[in-house]
Amino acid sequence: MKITGTVEAVLQLKGWNVCSVGPEDTVFEAIRRMAEANVGALVVLEGGKLIGVISERDYTRKVALQGRSSKQTSVREILTGNPYTVSPETSVEECLKIMSEKKIRHLPVLRGDAVVGVISVSDLVDWIIKAQRAAIDQLESYISGRYPA
């Protein structure tokens, strides 16, 4: 099954806001920001440039399970550097492929060097469900004769 659509379409539905943290912020601050924004990951920006991603998974594996203090550990110490990224023109299908193969849940979206969004597996699933619903509605309208000529 081919999934059509682009990251730009997903972001138009979801929104373009980017939640970020700096590398010198504490992990506690990053987790607090994630909770406030109800997201599972933040992009890490230094001088406006993407240097990594920090996720709940990073916190769990690199702080909590190792008995470290989130208030004394910097984001830089646990971030995932050189993250996989996509552009607004990347297809939904390609994003799902990257996420599945690399076992990641979030992809920063770059236009040039600028972070313009972040998409998650959940965002892609929501988009696919809405796109399928729209296609079904259109087919039902066509079959019932309500489809505009």
Order of alpha helices (4+ residues) and beta strands (2+ residues): alpha-beta-alpha-beta-beta-alpha-alpha-beta-alpha-beta-beta-alpha
